[in-house]
Amino acid sequence: MAPEPSAPTLAETLRTRPTVSVGDDVDNGLREALLTWAHTHGLEILDRGATLAITTKPEYAADAAWVHSPFAGVEHLAPALPDDVLLTRTTGTMPWRIAEYVLAWVLAERWQTARYLADSASATWDPSNPPMPPDRDRAVVVGTGAIGRSIARSLAAVGHRVTGLSRTGRPDDAFDAVLPFAEAHAPALAGAGVDVLVLALPHTPQTTGLISPQLLQTFDRVHLLNIGRGSAIGTDTLVGALDAGRVRHATLDVAEPEPLDPASPLWRRPDVTITPHVSGLTLPSDVVTSLDAALMQVRDGVRPASAVERDRGY
């Protein structure tokens, strides 16, 4: 198939056919904001067949030259859309909110929040074994995109030295060091005294099961947090790492599948905390701001910064 349309070509298509559709999968609160946005920019609203389709489902994007996901994840759209369709996505303020989530749970463990809540409920005054600074100051963030960078900065703010793992190992100022996945078992990582391991990966064929038992053998009693996609680590792999002491606690905001099956063994483990995919909720203002930027870039003949690299899936 042909590659996605050039920005000038898409700009001309938008000029001659300034239409937009909002998929039925978009909730009413967000839909209202998007319809207002479309009116503001002089875009005619259609049920189907528009130049720009805002949706998470390819069936609502028929005949569109441009599809925008109102969320960061595009795993359902990327493999299903024709190659000659521009695909963009929303990140907005999500990276900082996810970074807050990670920092909150890292500090909750460090400050023994669960213990003191239980003591408070039972009127117990117990100053023994107070919270102390961790004896290891390293953190590893798997995935060095916008979300991974925000997480790295938040962890650095509370004293962690942060190493990133990425596909290329390209250096980034948000990290003390970045290694390619191929070097995940290198002494530079294995001997680093890692205390926190954060998974910030999208769902792609390459990231599915990427966190393997072999990779986890690199670590010793880390606090693992997954805020990317549940497919990055299998349940059996995680349970095995918990049982072996490679992971001392797992904080999971994502699961595979979602919602997590009530029969999953993860629900019944005191060393696992599960939240229902709430760390990176997308606000209507995030989607509108993202679309504003993308539309301006397209009309200027520039490929949007939010465009998805289709071969990577993000």
N, C-alpha and C positions, 0 to 999 in steps of 0.2 A: 504494500500500500504506500501511498504518497506520505511524506512527512506532514506534520501539523502545518497549518497555514502560516505564512509569514505575517508579522505584525502589520505591515502596510496592507496586505491583502485582507486581513481580518478587519482592519480599520475601515476599509472601503465597504466591506460587507455590512458592518454596523451602520455606516452612513446611509447605505441604500436600503437596509432592512433593520432598523433600530427596534428590535423586538426582544422580549425576554419572557421566559416561562419559569414558574416556581413549582417544583415537583410536589405531588401530594404527600411525599414523605417528610416534608418540612413542617415542623409544628406551627400552630397558629400564631404564637407570640413572635416567632422569627419571621413567619410569612408576612405579617403586618408591616414589620420594619422593612422587609425587602420590597414590598409593593410600594411603600412610600419612597424608598430609594429609587426605584424604577421611574416613578412619576417625576421625581426631582431631576433625573437625567434625560427626560424626554423619551423614555423607552416604552413602546406599546406592549401591553401585557397580553400574552396568548396562553391558551391552555396547553398547546403542543406546537412543535414545528418552529420554535423561535430561534434566532441567531444565538442567543445566550440562554442556556438552561442552568438553573440553580437547583441542584439535586444531589443525592448520594446514590441514586439508582440509575443504571444505564437505560432502563426502559422508558424513563421520563426525558431522555436526552435525544430522541430521534430527530434527525435533520439539523441538529445544532452544530454550529461551527466552533462554539466555545462552550465548555461545561465548567461550572464552578462548584466545587464542593464546599458546603457551609461548615465543614469540619476539617481537621488536619488529615484524618485517615482517608485514603483514596483506594483501598485495596479492592473494593468492589467495582470501581470505575476504571482504574488504570488498565486492567487486562481486557476489559470488555468494549471500550470505546474504539472506534476506528482510529488509525494512526493520523488521519488528516484532521483531527479535532484537537483544539487547544484545551488542555486540562489545567485548571488552577485550583488552589486550595486555600483554606483559612488557617492562619496561626494566631494572629492578633496578640492579645495579652496572655494567651494560654501558656507560653513558656514560663513567665514569672509566677503564674498561679500554680503550675506544676512544681516549680522550684520551691515555692512556699510549702506545698504538701510534703515534699521530700524532707525539707528542713524541719518541719513540724514533727514528723515521725522519728527522724534521727535524734532530735532533742528530747522527744518524749521518752525514748528508750534511755538516753543518757541520764535524764533527770528522774528516772524511775516513776514516771507519772502514774502508771497502773498501780504500783505499790502504794503510793500516797493517797490515791483516790480510795483504795480499799481501806487504808488506815483511817481516813477521814470518815468513811461511812460507819466504821466500827468504833469510833472514838478512841483510837489507839495512838499514843504518843511514843514513837520509837525512833530516837535519833541515831541508832546504831547503823553502821554501814551506809553512810550518806553518799549521795552522788559525787563521783570524783571525775576529773578529766580523763578521757580515754588514754590508754598507754600506747595506742597506735593512732597516727595522725594522717594516714593515707586513705584516699577514696578513689574508686575507679568508676567512671561513667561510660557505659557501653552505648555508643551513639553520640556523635558530636555535632548534631544539627542545632537549630535554634533552641530547642528544648534542652538538649544536653549541655549547651553552653550556659544557659541560665542556671541549671542545676549546679554546674561546676562553680559558678560565681557565688551561689548561695552557700555552698559547702566551704568554699575558701574563706568566706566571711566569718565562719566560726572555727577557723584554724586548720582546716584540712588542706593537704597538698593533693591535688587532683590530677589523675592520669586519665586521659580519654582513650577509648578503643574505637577505631573507625575502619571503614573499608580501605582507605588509602593511607592512613597514618599521617595525613597532612597536618602540620603544626597549626595551632590556634591559640591566640592570646588568652582565651578563657581558661586554658589548662596549663599546668606546669609541664606536662609532656603529653604527646599523643602517639600511640603505637598502632600499627595495622593489626587487624585480627590475627594475621599469620604469626605475630609475635606475642600473642596473648600468654604463651607459656614461657616467655623469655625470663631469665633471671631478673631483669630490670623490673618486671611486674611481680614475679613470685616472691622475691625477697623484700618487697616494699613495705611490709607491715600494714596491709590493707585492712581497714575496719569497716568500710561501707562500700557496697557494690550496688550501683544503680543501673537498671536496664531501661534505656530510653530509645527503643528500636521500633520502627514501623513494621507493619506486616507485609513481608514480601517473600517470594520463594527462597531468597538467600538468607533471610533472617529466621525463618521457621526452624526451630530446634537448634539455633545457633549456640545457645548456652547449654553446652553438652556436659555430661559427667566429667569428661577429660578436662574441659576448661575449668570447671569448678574445683578440680583437684589442685589448681594453682592457689586456692584461697584456704584460709583457716579461720573458722568462727567469725565470718563476716555477717553484717546486717544487710540482707539483700532486699532491695525495693524494686518492684516492677511497675513502671508507669507508662510503658509503651504499648505492647500488645502481648496477650497471654501466650500466643503461639511461639514466642521466643524461647520459652523453657517448658518442657513437658512436666506434667505432674509427677510422674515417676522419678524423673531426674531431680526435681526439687525435693521430694520426700527423701530420696536417697542421700542428697547432700545434707539435709537436716539431720537425718539419722547418723550420718558419718561425722557430724560436727564441722563440716565445711561451711555450713550456714548456721548461725546461732538463732537467727530470727528472720522471717520473711514477711515483709509488708507488701501486699498485693492489691493494687487498684484495678488490675485487669486480670482476666481469666480466659481459659479456653476449655469449653465454650462459655459465652456469657448469655444469661446469668449462669453463675457457677452452679452445677448440679448439687442439690442438697445432700446427695450421697457421697460427694467428694470427700476424701480423707482430710483435705486441707481445712475443712470447717471444724474438725474436732481436735486440732492440734493447738496447744497453748503457745507454741512457738511460731504461730502464723497469725497475722492480722489481715483481715480482708475488708476492703471498702468497695462500694459498687460503682466503679469507674466514674468517680466524681472529681478527680484531681484536675482535669483539664476541661471543664465545662466551657462551651463556646457561648459567648454573650452575643446578642444581636448587634451590639456596637462593633464587635470584632469582625463580623461578617461584612457589615456595611463599610467599615474602614478598609478592609481587604479588597472589596469590590471597587471602592472608589479609586484606590491606588492602581489596581489592575486595569480598570477602564481608562484611566488617564494615560497609562503607559501604552495601551493598545491604540488609543486615538492619536498618540504621538508617534506611532509606528515603531514602538519598542516592545520586545517580548517581556511580559510581566515577570517581575521578580518572584511572584508566587507560582509560576508555571512549574508543573511536575515534569521531572525527567522520566519519561515513560519507561526507559529501559531499567531504571532503578526502582520505580514504583513509589517515589516520593519527591 
